[in-house]
Amino acid sequence: MAAGFKTAEPLEYHRSFLKENCRPDGRELSESRTTTLNIGSISTADGSALVKMGNTTIICGIKAELANPTVEAPGKGYIVPNVDLPPLCSSRFRPGPPGEQAQAASQFIADVIESSEVIKTEDLCIDRGKLCWVLYCDMMCLDYDGNILDACIIALLAALKNTQLPEVTINKETCAPEVNPEKRCGLHIHKHPVGASFCVFDDSILIVDPTAEEESLSTAQLTVVTDEEGRLCSLHKPGGTSLSGEKLQECISRATARQREIQKLIDKVIHSVKTAQ
Amino acid sequence: MTSSACDTASPRCSSMMEVCEASSVSLREFGCEQSLLSRPDGSSSFVQGDTSVMAGVYGPAEVKVSKEIYDRATLEVLVQPKVGLPSVRERSQEQCVRETCEASLLLSLHPRSALTLVLQVLHDDGSLLSCCLNAACMALMDAGLPMSCLFCGVTCAINTEGEIITDPTAAQEKESRALMTFAIDSTERRVMMSSTKGSFSVHELQQCIAVSQEASEKIFQFYRDSVKRRYSKTP
C-alpha cells in the first residue's frame, strides 16, 4: 500500500511525513545522514578520501604534477578540481561529455577552493616563475543519492589533508628538478570549509541533507559553506523559490554546527590512521 | 521599438539612459530596449554601465522527446560569451539563470513544450550575472510569458575597507574581497538566487541582502516605467 502511494503520488507521500515533522527515511527535518569517512583509500594517489553520506558515495583522488607557473601569476601553483558523475552512479546520467550538473558542481568546488583559501596557491610554488605544483583533484561519484556538493567538499578536504608531496630540489648544474619520493611532507591547510545543503519543500519547509528523491521534488536548493571561524565561504542558491533573511539565518546556524561535526570527524579519522601506522 | 530610461522625473527624456542617484544605494546608469530583434518571440538588451547583455526568448515551441516533461515546459538557457566558446563558468551561470526563471515562470501552463532563452554577452564590465538576470526578465516579459513574479539581479562587492559597493565595475570586482549576486523577487523582495565569491561574515551577508533589496526597488521601478512608456499612447 505504502509503496504504491509512494510511486503514484511521491510529493503527497513526502508531505504526509513532513506534516509529522519527520522524513520517509526516519530522520528529523534538521538531521543529516550518517557520514563515514575513509582516508588514504587509493594507495597510488598522492592523497585520497572516500566519503559516504547515507547512500551517496564520493571518492576523491589527488594527483600532483610538476608544471610551469602561468606568466600572470609566477609565484603561484594551481588546483584543478573536477567532479565526475558517471552513468554508474545513477540512471539520470548518460555516458558522454559531462552534463550541466557535473560542470556546475566542478565550478562550485573551484569557487569554494578559491573563496575559502583552503590552500594558498603560493604554497604550491617551488621555484618562482619556473616550477610549481598542480593539484588535480578528481571527485568521482560512485552512488548518487542527493547532496553531492557536501560530500564532494568533505572528500576534497579530507584528501587534501591526506596529501603528501615529495620533496623537489633543483639541480644547480643541470637546472633540472629532482624529485625525492622518499621524503614527503603534507600540505598546509589554512581553512576547513564544510558545506551544508538544504532543500525547500512547498516554499517554506527546510530540510537538511536531502536525498536524490527529495531534491527532485523540492522547489529550491541551497548550499552554505562555512569555515572554522564561522565565516561564510559560499552561499550558493541556484534559483528556485525565494527565501527570507530569517530562513537563511537558520541555514547558516545549521551549517556552522555541521562544520564543527565534520572537522571533528576528519581529525578523528586522521588521528586513527596515524595511530594505526 | 522602445527605449527607456530609469529616470522617473522626466519620463519624456530623449536620452536613452539616465543616472540613478538618490538614496544610499548607487547603481550605474542602466537602460533597456525591448523587442529589438524580429525573429525571437521576445527580446531585450540590458545595459548596466558598460556591461551589456542581449537576450532572446523562443517559445513555447516543440520540444525534443528526450527533454520533454509531461506536466510543464522545458526551459533551456544558453549563455554565449563575448569571445570563445561557452565554458564551465557559463554553465554555472546558465544553471543560476535557468532555475531563477523556472521559479518565476508558470511553466505548468505549457506542458510538453520548450522555451529557449539565449543570452549573448556584448560587453562585460562587472556585475555580469545580474545584468544577465535583468535582460532575461525583460525578454520574458517581452515574450508575454505568464509569470508568477518578476525578478531582478543585484551584485554587491565588499572592498578591503569593508564598504559595500552595489553594481561594481570589473575593476571594483577585482579589488573586492567578497562578491555576491542575488536575484530578488518582486512580490516579497526575498532572495531567489544567490551566488557568492570570497569569504564574508554573516553580518556582512545580511547587510548585502538588505542593500540588494533596496536596490531591487529601483530596478523594479525602472521595469514598471519602461513597460508603461512602451504601452502608453504618447511615447
Contacts between the chains, C-beta under 8 A, distances in Angstrom:
chain1	res1	chain2	res2	distance
A	100	B	91	5.6
A	100	B	94	7.0
A	100	B	95	6.1
A	103	B	88	4.9
A	103	B	91	4.1
A	103	B	92	7.1
A	104	B	91	5.7
A	104	B	92	4.8
A	104	B	95	4.6
A	106	B	88	5.9
A	107	B	88	4.9
A	107	B	89	6.2
A	107	B	91	6.8
A	107	B	92	4.0
A	108	B	92	7.0
A	110	B	88	7.9
A	111	B	197	6.1
A	114	B	197	7.2
A	115	B	196	7.3
A	115	B	197	5.6
A	115	B	198	5.1
A	115	B	199	5.6
A	116	B	199	6.3
A	117	B	199	7.5
A	219	B	103	7.3
A	220	B	99	8.0
A	220	B	103	7.0
A	222	B	194	7.3
A	227	B	199	6.9
A	230	B	201	7.6
A	230	B	202	7.3
A	231	B	199	4.7
A	231	B	200	6.6
A	231	B	201	5.7
A	232	B	196	7.3
A	232	B	199	6.5
A	232	B	200	5.6
A	232	B	201	7.1
A	232	B	202	6.5
A	232	B	205	6.0
A	233	B	199	5.0
A	234	B	196	5.4
A	234	B	197	7.9
A	235	B	180	7.4
A	235	B	194	4.9
A	235	B	196	5.0
A	235	B	205	6.5
A	236	B	194	6.8
A	236	B	195	6.3
A	236	B	196	7.1
A	237	B	191	6.9
A	237	B	192	7.7
A	237	B	193	5.7
A	237	B	194	4.2
A	237	B	195	7.6
A	238	B	95	5.0
A	238	B	96	4.8
A	238	B	99	4.7
A	238	B	100	7.8
A	238	B	193	6.3
A	238	B	195	7.4
A	239	B	95	7.7
A	239	B	96	6.0
A	239	B	97	7.6
A	239	B	98	6.8
A	239	B	99	2.6
A	239	B	100	3.8
A	239	B	101	7.4
A	239	B	102	6.5
A	239	B	103	5.6
A	239	B	183	7.1
A	239	B	192	6.2
A	239	B	193	4.7
A	240	B	99	5.5
A	240	B	100	7.8
A	240	B	102	7.8
A	240	B	103	5.2
A	240	B	192	7.0
A	240	B	193	7.7
A	241	B	103	5.4
A	241	B	192	7.3
A	242	B	103	7.5
A	242	B	184	7.9
A	242	B	185	4.7
A	242	B	188	6.6
A	242	B	190	3.6
A	242	B	191	5.8
A	242	B	192	4.5
A	243	B	190	6.0
A	243	B	191	5.5
A	244	B	188	7.6
A	244	B	190	5.2
A	244	B	191	7.8
A	245	B	191	7.7
A	245	B	206	6.1
A	245	B	209	5.8
A	245	B	210	7.8
A	248	B	191	6.8
A	248	B	205	7.7
A	248	B	209	7.5
A	249	B	202	7.4
A	249	B	206	7.5
A	252	B	202	5.6
A	252	B	205	7.7
